[in-house]
Amino acid sequence: MTMMTLRAGLSVDERLAAFLESEVLIPLGRDVDAFWDGFAKLVGEFTPRNRALLVKREDLQAQIDAWHKERRGKPHDAAEYRAFLTQIGYLVPEPGDFTIGTQNVDAEIATMAGPQLVVPILNARFLLNAANARWGSLYDALYGTDALDAPAARPGGYDEQRGKAVIARGRAFLDQALPLVDQSWADLAGENDGKLVNEDQYVGKTDKGLLFVNNGLHIEVVFDRDTPVGAGDKAGIADINVEAALSTIADCEDSVAAVDAEDKLLAYTNWLGVIRGDLTESFDKGGRTLTRKLKGDKSYTDRHSEVHTLSGRSMMFVRNVGHLMTNPAILLEDSSEIPEGIMDAVFTSAISTIDVEGKAKYGNSKHGSIYIVKPKMHGPEECAFTNDLFNAVEDLIGLPRHTVKVGVMDEERRTSANLAACIHAVKDRIVFINTGFLDRTGDEIHTSMQAGPMMRKGAMKGSDWLRAYEARNVAIGLEHGLSGVAQIGKGMWAAPDLMGQMMVEKIGHLRAGANTAWVPSPTAATLHALHYHQESVFEIQKSLPEPASLDSLLSIPLAENTNWPEDELREELDNNCQGLLGYVVRWVDAGVGCSKVPDINDVGLMEDRATLRISSQHIANWLHHGVVSEDMVIDSLTRMAAKVDAQNAGDPGYLPLIGNEDAPAFQAAKDLIFKGVEQPSGYTEPLLHQWRQEAKALKKAG
């Protein structure tokens, strides 16, 4: 049973209160009673505003639904549609010329371009792996993945032929990134051999080798003849370490299943460990207990014999939850749950203040900044709310104004359509915008649910609105001064086992003007880093074409012809249902918010909650418009449940879906579809939280 304690009129989970007081407030020298009094006042001020914003979302959606119902079957009139959206306040006036004023931004975010990781904050091992992914071994990344175009390594120890192919690819990379005068890196006889075409690329000497820089990213060439690889190498090169994950987002949102005080306490404890620098995780591997901890910095001596350090860790963001959900960890005076986004803003900022005030082992921000990504905001009014909330958090904790920076995720249609105004609302603290296909498409479907049946999910990637969305995000960010100050990001490469394909396709994110993009693993970050040596994003940003029009962004991806053959309907349903079930069963039963989930073709994809939003909304749309029937959906769910069970047959803790159709997981999957039209903005969180809490209660009851 959850035990609550009273703090300034608020009922707070006693473990959460004790954690914040003993681990954060007292070490910071803050007055505990004054903090709780201020916190209660902040919650009292911002909770009604939060609720009002959610009401406005529903009011706008109701007006859009009614408009589409009245015009169903008529040709789409872009000008009429835009005028209607303006009239109801969905579209707001452009803010005019302005440039963001964000200051004290770390180089990893402002002036460097490179990969970004997103990691579930509840998993300490994954969190440590991501934080430590600032540097990666290129040799290891090539040897163990299909990014290397060579025969796979033979089992039974080191494959020398595979190793030779890795070394050759590594030398080719060095020739491209660090060209030598009149010779190749393959010709070197030792670390003192060869001369750089651009001698300014030489940075210094590390304890392992030589350090260089290209396009703002560092490369360490390791010379060590005492290792097997180095001993067999003509130049004695044992490895090539590349600066990889410049930044990482520790995620409290889409990649975790956090539904109560127990879950939130783990999230905040792990964030404290990363910020304080003492997070560790022990685990068994091959019968041995290993302990993982944060890496220290990398030292080097420059050409003038002066010693410097480079960070050994990724620059850490924390992603708070959005405005929608509440959490039972804290109850207000009327016994209602606290808006979880308000709780996250205060708790994660308070923890991060340990870094700001120099009480951390390593330190995260060299400029005294706290980096928070804020997802799922709808339009500039909600961004302004976040700005005001962060002002209040700074005042509560005693931080200078704009210490807390914000990343605005452009993943809701009202934000995309008003992006300049959204940026303007947080113009003195913004450090990040990005795009994301899954959530953004889920909102695209839900917003226009009543307009008619949508095109097939795969066809969405070629639709006019999506092309406009991706291009406008970058162009609007550049227009308002984000280049050199903030990140403009692109979405996740979801297939961690398909690195060869990633290396072909993901360079497109750089060529679109993004100075960061999400990758699913430290290995992927190491490989994706090569793209940033190949292309200079900041040069690309200077010559991008004009973006598509607002009308293109607002075009609706309706199907031109809904007379699909039955086998195509079944194929679409099966694809959606399998992905939905494969993710839901882990979320609800095991509390796993992000993992490698096999798709319908048994390809492992890194999935988070956004997967459910697009899949459930797509089925709900087709069901609502009679493209498919309830019987067809149930048939697909049943058959795909059997497939998901087979895919998880090797997991001893797995509860099968078949035979347990009344259990929380299968019921959650059905609700996400059959109640999909009525879900706020098409979000999955309310139903997932309900059924996860039910599953946890059943487990505790035995």
N, C-alpha and C positions, 0 to 999 in steps of 0.2 A: 504494500500500500504506500502511495506517495505521501510523505510527510511534508506539510507546509509550515512556514514560519512567517510571522507578520513583520513587514518592513514598511514603515511610513504609509500604512493603509493598504499596502499590496500584500497578497498572499504569495510567497515565493517558495519554491521547492527548497527545502532546507539544505540539501547538498549543494545546490546551485548557489545559494546565498553564501554558504560557508566557503565555497571555492572562490567566489569573486572577492570576498572580504579578505581571506587569509592569503590567497595566492596573487592577488592583483592590487587591491586598494591599499592594504597595509604596506606591502613592499614599495608602493609608489608614494607613500606618505600622505595619502588622502584621508580626510575625515570620513569615517564610515557612515555615521548618522547623517552628515550633511550630504553625502552622495545619495543615499536612499531618499532623502527628502527632495533633492533635486531631480532624481530619477522619476519619482512619483509625479512631480509637477510636469515634467517633460511628457510622460505618458498621458497625463490628463489633458495636456494641450494638443498633442498630435494624434491621439486615437480618434477623436471625432473627425478630424480632417482626413485621416486615412479612410475611415468608413465612408465619408462623403465622396471621396474619389472613386471608390468601388461602386457606389450607387450611380455615379455619373457614367461609369463604364456601361452598366446595365441599361441606363436610360438611352444612351446613344445607340446601343445595340438594338434596343426595341424599336427605335425610330428607323434604323437602317433595315431591320427585318420588315417593318410595315411598308417601307418604300419599295422594296424588292417584290413583296407580295402583290402590290398594286400594279406593278409593271411586268410581272412574269409573262413571258411569251413575246414581249415587245423587243425590238432591237435596242442594244445598249447605246445610249447617247452620252458621250464622255463629258460634254459641256454641261448638260443637265445634271449629271451625276455629281460633278465637281461643285456646281452651284448648290445642290442640296446638302452636300457634306459641309460646305462653308456655312450655310444657313443654320445648321444645327450645332455648329461649333466643333465638329470633328476636324475640320481644317481651320487653322488659325492664320492670321497675317504673318508674312515673313518678317523677321526682326530687322532687316536692313543690313548694311555693312557693319561687320564687327570682327574682331580678332580675339581669340581666347587669351586670357591673362594668367593662365596657370603658371606658378613659379615653384621653385625647389623640387624639380622633377629629376629623378635619377636617370643616368645615361642609358641604362638598360631599357628604359621606356621612351625616353625623349630622342636620343641621337643614335642609338644602335638599332639594327634590324636583325631579327632572328626568331627562332621558333618559340612557341609558348605551350606549356602543358596545363591541363586542367585535371585536378586530382580530387577524389572524394576525401573530405577532411576527416571522416570517421575511420579511415584505414591508415593507421600510423605507418605501416610498412610502405604502402604506396606513396604516402606523403613524404616520407624520407627519401625514397627513390627519386621523386620528382624534384625535391629541393636540392638534391645532390646531382641533378642532371645538368648542371651548368657546364660541366666538362664531360666529354664522351670519347671513348676509344673508337676511332674510325676503323681500325683493324677488326675489332670485335663486332662492330655493327655490320661490316661487310661480310665477315666470315659466317655469321649466323643467320643471314637473311637472303632473300631472293633479289636484293638490290644489286648484287654482283651477278653479272651475266656470265656465269661459269657453272660447270657441273657442281651439284650440291656436295657438301663434305661427306666423305664416306664415314660410316660409324666405326667406333673402336679407337678413339684417340685422335690426335692431330693429323689432319690430312694435308700432306706437304704440297700436293698439287693445288688444292684449294688455297692454301697459304700463299703460294706463288702468285695466284690470280689476285688475291687481296693486296699483296705488296705492289703488284703492277698497277692496280687501280689507285692505290694510295699515291704512288709516284706521279701518275697522270693528274691527280688532283693537285699535288704540289706544283707541278709544271704550269697548271692553269692559274692557281691562286698566287704562287710565289715564283714567277719565272726567273730563271738564271741566265746569265750572259753566256751565250754560245754553247750551252750544254743542258742536258736533262738531269733531273734529280736522280734518275736511274743510273747516271754515269758517276755519281759521287763516290769517293773512296773513304770519306770520313767527314766528321762534323766541321772540320776546318777547310774543307774543299768547297769550291764553287763561290760565285759572286752573284748577288741579287741584281736584277735589272733596276729595281727601285730599292736602293739601300735603306730608305726610310721605313721599309716594311720590317726591318729587324728591330725587335723590341729589347731583347736581352737574353740572359742565360738563366735557366732554371736548374734545380738540382738534378733534373732528369734529361735536360737537353737544351734546345734553343727555342726561343719564343719569337713569333712573328705576328703581323697583323695584316688583314686584307679586308677591305670594305667595313672596317670597324670591328671585325671579329678576330679573335686571337687563335693562333695555331701553334701547338707545341709539338715539335719534332723530337721524339725521344731517341737518344743515342745510348745504347746499352749492350755491349758485347757479352755481358754476363748472363743474358737471357737467351733461351733457345732461338727465338726469332732474330734477335740482334746478332747472335753468334754466327748465324748462317747468312747474314746480310752483308753485302760488299761494303756498304757504308756504315754498318753497325746500327742501322735504324731499327728499333724494336717496336715502335708504335707511332701513330700520329694522333694526338689528342686535339679535338676541336672544341671551341666554345660553342655550346649547343643551346640548351634551354635558358635563354636570357631571363625569362620570367615564367612564373608558375602561378596559377590561380588555385588556391585551396578552397574547395567548393563546399558551401553549406546548403546548396540548393539542388539543382537537377540531378546530380550524381550521387546523392545520399538519400537514405530513408530515415529521416529524423522527424519523429512524430510526438515526442514527449520530452520531459525533463531529463530522463536518462540519456537519450540520444543527444540532446543539446549540450549536456555536461561533457560528454565525450568529445563533441566537436570543439568546444571552447578549450578543453584540456589539451587537445592536440595542437590547437592554434597557439596556446601559451607555450607549449614545448618547442615549437618551431621558432617563435619570436624570442623566447628566452635562450634558446640554443641548446637545450638539454633533452630534447625528445629522443628517446631510444625505443627500439622494438627488438625483442628476442624471438627467434623462431627456429624450428628444427629443419635442417636440410641434410639429407643423407645420413641421418643418425647423429648429426652434430648440432649443437645449439650455437646459433650465430646471433650476434647483437649488432644491429644497425644503428648508426648515429649520424649526425650532421658532419659534413666534411669541413675541414679548415680551409684557410685561404691558400692561394698559390703565390709563392715568393719568387722574385727574379731580380737579377742584378743587371742594370742597364750598361750601355757602352761607357758610361762615366763612372762606373763602379758604385753607383748608388742603388740601394736596395728598395724595392717597391713590392706591393702585393696586389693581386687580382682576387676578386671574390671567388670562393670555391663553391658558392651556392647560387641558386636561381633567385632573382628578385621576386619576393612573394607578395601577391595580391590575396585578399580573401573575398570570396563572393558571398554576400549576404543573400537572404531570400527576398522575394519581391513584396509587393504591398498586400497580396491577397490573403495569405494564410495567417492563422492565429496559432498559439501554442499553449498547452495547459501548464507549462513550467511556471508561469506567473499569472495569477488571477487578479483582475482589477477589483475595485471596491464594490462594483455591482455583480461580482462573481463571473464576469465574462473573461475570456482568455485574452492575453496580450497580443497585439499584432506582432507577429514574429519578426518582421523586418525592423521594427523599432527596437526590439530586444537585441537583435543581431548588431544593429548599428552601435548601440551603447556598449555591449559586451566585447565585441571584436575590437572596437576603438580603444576601450580601456586596456585591454590586453596589449594592443600594439603600442600603447604609450610607454610600455617598458622599453621598447626599442627607441622611441623618440627621446626618452630621457636618459639614454645611455646605460641602461641597466641590463643589457643583453650580452650574452657571451660573445657573439660574433657581430651582431647588428645586421639589420636588413636595409633600411634606407640611409644612405650617407647624407641625405639632405633633410632628415627629420620629418619625412612624410609618411602617412598611412594610406595604403592603397586598397580601396574597396570597390569591387565590381557590383553594380546594382542591376539586376535583371528584370525583365518583364514589366517595364514602365510603359504606360500608354500616354504618349504625348507630353507636351511641355509643362502642363500643369502638374503632372506627377513628378517630373524632373525637378520642378521648382519646390515641390514638397520635400523631396530628398535633400535639396540644397539647404532648405530651412532646417530640416532635421539634423543634418550634419553640423550646421551652425550651433544648434542647441546642444548637440553632443560635445562639441569643442568647448562650449561654455561650461557644461556640466563637469567635464574632466579637467578643465583648466589648460586648454591647448590654444595656441595662436590660431587666428582665423585662417581657414583653408589648409590647415595641417592635414585634414582628412580629404584625400583626393577621391574622385569618382570615375568609374568606368561605366559608360552608358551602353548597354547591349541593345542594338537596333534589331529587335526580334519581334516587335509588335507593329501592326500595320499603321496605327495612328502615330507611332514614333517615326516610322519611315517617311510617312507623308508630311511630317512636320519636323524633320530632323534638324534643320538649322535653328528653329525655335527651341528644340530640346537642348541642343548644345549651348545656346544662349542662356538658358535657364541655369546652367551650371558652369558658365564660361570661365570662372576663376578657379575651378577645382577639377575640371575634366582632364583625364589622362588617357582615355581609351574609348573608342567606339568599335563595333564589329558587326558582322553579319552572320546569320546562322539559318541554314535552309529549313531545318526541321520545325523549330518553334515558329519561325516566321510563316511557313506554309500552313501550319496548324491554325494560326490566327487568320491567315488569308481565307482559309476554308470557312472558319466559324463566322467571320465578319460577313461573308456573303452567302451564308448557309441557305437563305431563302431565295437567292437569285436563281437557283437551278442546280442540276447535277454537275459536279466538277469533272474535269478531265482525269484520266488515270494518273496515279501518283507519280509514276516515272516520267510522264510527259510534262509534269510541272517544271522540271529542270530546264526545259526549252521554252518556257512561256515568256511572254513579253514582260510581265510584271517582275519576274525574277531577275531577268537581265537588267531591267531598269533599277531595281533594288540594289543589286551588287555594285553597279556603276555609280549610282547617285550617292551611296554611302561614302565611297572614297572621295568623290568630287566635292561633296559638301564639307566633308572633314578638311580637305585641303584648302578650300575656299576660305575657311574660317581659322586657318593658322595652326592646324594640328601637326603638320610636318615639322619635325625638330623639337616638338614639345610633348606629343602624345602618340599613343599607338593607334593605328588604323588596322584592324584585324580581320581575318577571314576564318571560316569555320573548320571543323574537325575533319581530318582524314580518318575514317572510321575503321579501316581494315588493317590491324597491326601486323598481320601476316603477309600482306601484299605490299611490301616495301618497294619492289621493282616498279609496280604500277604507280605508287606514290611518287617515285623519283621522276617519272615521266610527266605526271599530271600536276603535281602540287606547285611546280614553279609558276604555274598560271596565276597563283595568288600574288606573287611578287610582281608579275607583269601587269596585274590589275591595279597595282599601287599600294598593296598592303605591306606594312613593315613588320607585321607578325602574323602568324597563322597557327592554328591549333593542331597538335599532333598527339597520338594516343599513347606514347611510351617514351622513355628516355632514349631507347635505340632509334626510334623514329625521329626524335629531336636531333640526334647526332647526324643522321642522314639528311634530314631536311636542312640542316645548317649549311650543307654544301651548296644549296640553291642560292643562299645569300652571299656566297663567295662568287658565284657565277654571274649574278645580276646585282647592280647597285639600285636598291629600291628608291633611295632619295633622288637619284638621277631620273629614274622612270617617272617619279611623281611630278617632275617638272614639265612633262610633255604628254600628259594623258588627254584623250579626246573629251569633248563636251559630253555631259551625262544625258541620259534619256529624259524625256519630259515627265512631268507629274502625271499627266493622263496615262502614259505608258505604265507607270507604277500602279495606278489605280485601275488598270484593266483587270477584268475578272476572269480567272482561268476556267471558264465553263466549257463543258464538252460540246463540240459542234454536232456530234451525232451520238446518241446514247443507245443505239441499236447494236450493242456489242454481242458477238456470239456467246453462247452459254459458257464455252470453255474459257473465253477471255474473262468473263465475269468471275468464274470460279478461280482462275489464276490470280486475279486482283484480290479477291477476298482471302484466298489462302495465304498470299504474301503478307497482307496486313494482319490477319489473325495469327499467323505463326510468329511474326515479330512481336506482336502485342503479348501473346501468351508467354513466349520465351522470356520476356522481360518482367512481366507482372509476377510470375511465379517466384522469381528471385526477390523482387521488391517486397511482396507481401509476406511470403513465408520465411525468408532468410534475412530480410532487412538489408539487402544488397542493392544499392542504388546505381551502381555502374560496374559493369563487368563485360568480358568478352562473351557475347551471346551468339550461338550459331544461327545464321539466317536460314531461310527455307532451302537453300542450296548447300547448307552445312559450312558456309564461310563464316568464320568468327568475326563479329563486328563489335566494336566498343559502343555500347548502347547506354543512354541515360533517359531521363523522363521525357525528353523532347520526342523520342521515338514513339511513345504512346500517344502524344498529342496529335501528331500528323496521322498516324494509323487509325486511331479511334474516330477522329473527326472525319476522315475520308469515308470510312464505313458508315458513320452516322449520316453523312450527307447523301450517300447513295440509297440508304435505307429510307431516309426522309422523303426522297423524291421517287421512290418506287423502282429504282434501277435494279435493286436486289430485294429479296423478301426476307422476313424474319427467319423463315425456315432455312433459307440458303445460308444465312449467317450462322445459325446454330449448327447446321451441318458442317460448315467450314471450321467453326470453333472446335467441334468434337473431333474431326479428323486431325486438325493441327495440334490439338491437345495430345493426341496419341504420338504425333511426331516429336513434340517437345519432350514428352516423357521418355521416348527412346533416346533423344539427344542428351538427356540428363541421367541415363540409366546407371552410369558409373559413379554417381554421387550418393554415398550411403545415407546422407541426411535429407535427401530429396523426397518430398511428398508428392506422389503422382497426381496429375490432374484428373485422369480417367479413374473413376471409382470414388472420386472426392469432389464431385461437381457442386456439392452444397458447401464446400469449404471456402474460406475467404478468397483464395487466389482466383479460382474459376468464377466466383461471384463478382469479384472486382473486374475481371476482364469483360464479363457480360454488361455490367453497369457502365463501364467506360464507353461501350458502343451504344447500348439501348437508352442510356440517359445522356448521351453525348451532346445532343442538340441543346439541352438545358444547362450544361455545365458553364460556369462563368468563363467567357473568352475561350471556351474549349479546353480549359486547363484540366489536368488529371489529378492534381494534388488533393482536392477535397475527397474524392472517392478513394484514392490510394491511402490517404491518412486514415480514413474511416476503417478500411479493411485491414490495414496493417495493425491498427490498435486492437481490432477484433482478434487478429491472429496472435498478437502478443498476449492478450488476455486469456485466450484458449490455452496457450502454451504454459502460462503461469498456473492455470487451473489444473493442469495435468492431463 
